[in-house]
Amino acid sequence: MPHWKDIVVSPDAPLEEAISRIDASGIQVALVLSADGRLEGMLTDGDIRRAILRGQNLRTPTKEVMNPKPTAVLALTPREEMLALMRRQVFHHLPLIDESGRVVGLATLDEFIGAVERPNWVVLMAGGLGTRLHPLTEDCPKPLLSVGGKPILETILQSFAEQGFKHIFLSVNYKAEMIRNYFGTGEKWGVQVHYLHEGSRLGTAGALSLLPQAPTTPLIVMNGDLLTRANFDGLLKFHAEHGAAATMAVREYDFQVPYGVVNLDKHRITSIEEKPVHRFFVNAGIYVLSPDVLGRLPAKSFFDMPTLFEQLIGARETTVAYPLREYWLDVGRLEEYERAQREWSGGDND
């Protein structure tokens, strides 16, 4: 169990150091303390993602990103009062201070009430043909290809199970029986597995029209060929905080032009940029959809997730991007599959 001192950083520490401590601890928060141990601020996973969206880099001082006015309580506060405050304010972490204002501990909601079972359904898209991975997928569906000693889809399912998600739907098509035979009802992993069988390929959004009924809570949808250490609770919180109809996880992608770029105003040279780097956000294949969005899907017709987002944007619905900073790899081509074999079993993939 990580100790709270493992997540302490100074206000001037670069964001990169704070992220490293958060990732190593698994607590998803850093305590920003002065030299004498007083609470200067708190840095959450959400603070980091918002900083990424603003374009701040890993050298940014933590004090420019943190919450400078976090709530803290005396360490002698009764446990039931702490729990009531955390529930009322929707806090997952509560710094504990002594009478002189120095931090002496950290209360967490999980310690008080244990791991929470999530009511949200999860749909994993596992019906693709995997043509880019031929010949590996000629006799085996892509989600059952082994990485780190187990099928990719099993790794994904276990990650959701460990984070409290118990209702898993697998959308299947190509070699569906192999997937059904492997996962069965999901009892082995402590989850309930249900199957959405695509008679014909329906796309990443169209398959959702096969759900037996509309969910009552936001739905997580994820491609079945991704390896990631994403925190799905954080993704759901981000979706709720922004009042979104749909949330798309995105990754930063850098492209460096291998030449000096000449900027022109007609024939006049205005500037020269030597091998500039352009940064983009790309679709990471993980989504959260509010229940009413599913009513927009055509019944049993091919419909991709980008098309759904385009329709929502056109209808002025709130669609937001969730920057995914954890390890992520799309195992869609042979080179990525080979890379996954090198990286995933190593343990430290951030």
Secondary structure as GFF3:
##gff-version 3
##sequence-region A 1 350
A	DSSP	three_ten_helix	4	7	.	.	.	ID=ss1
A	DSSP	beta_strand	8	9	.	.	.	ID=ss2
A	DSSP	alpha_helix	15	25	.	.	.	ID=ss3
A	DSSP	beta_strand	29	33	.	.	.	ID=ss4
A	DSSP	beta_strand	39	44	.	.	.	ID=ss5
A	DSSP	alpha_helix	45	53	.	.	.	ID=ss6
A	DSSP	three_ten_helix	62	64	.	.	.	ID=ss7
A	DSSP	beta_strand	73	74	.	.	.	ID=ss8
A	DSSP	alpha_helix	79	89	.	.	.	ID=ss9
A	DSSP	beta_strand	93	97	.	.	.	ID=ss10
A	DSSP	beta_strand	103	108	.	.	.	ID=ss11
A	DSSP	alpha_helix	109	113	.	.	.	ID=ss12
A	DSSP	beta_strand	118	125	.	.	.	ID=ss13
A	DSSP	three_ten_helix	131	133	.	.	.	ID=ss14
A	DSSP	three_ten_helix	142	144	.	.	.	ID=ss15
A	DSSP	beta_strand	146	147	.	.	.	ID=ss16
A	DSSP	beta_strand	150	151	.	.	.	ID=ss17
A	DSSP	alpha_helix	152	162	.	.	.	ID=ss18
A	DSSP	beta_strand	165	172	.	.	.	ID=ss19
A	DSSP	alpha_helix	176	183	.	.	.	ID=ss20
A	DSSP	three_ten_helix	187	189	.	.	.	ID=ss21
A	DSSP	beta_strand	192	197	.	.	.	ID=ss22
A	DSSP	alpha_helix	203	206	.	.	.	ID=ss23
A	DSSP	three_ten_helix	207	210	.	.	.	ID=ss24
A	DSSP	beta_strand	219	223	.	.	.	ID=ss25
A	DSSP	beta_strand	226	228	.	.	.	ID=ss26
A	DSSP	alpha_helix	232	241	.	.	.	ID=ss27
A	DSSP	beta_strand	246	256	.	.	.	ID=ss28
A	DSSP	beta_strand	260	265	.	.	.	ID=ss29
A	DSSP	beta_strand	268	274	.	.	.	ID=ss30
A	DSSP	beta_strand	277	289	.	.	.	ID=ss31
A	DSSP	three_ten_helix	291	296	.	.	.	ID=ss32
A	DSSP	alpha_helix	305	314	.	.	.	ID=ss33
A	DSSP	beta_strand	319	323	.	.	.	ID=ss34
A	DSSP	beta_strand	328	330	.	.	.	ID=ss35
A	DSSP	alpha_helix	334	343	.	.	.	ID=ss36
A	DSSP	three_ten_helix	344	346	.	.	.	ID=ss37
###
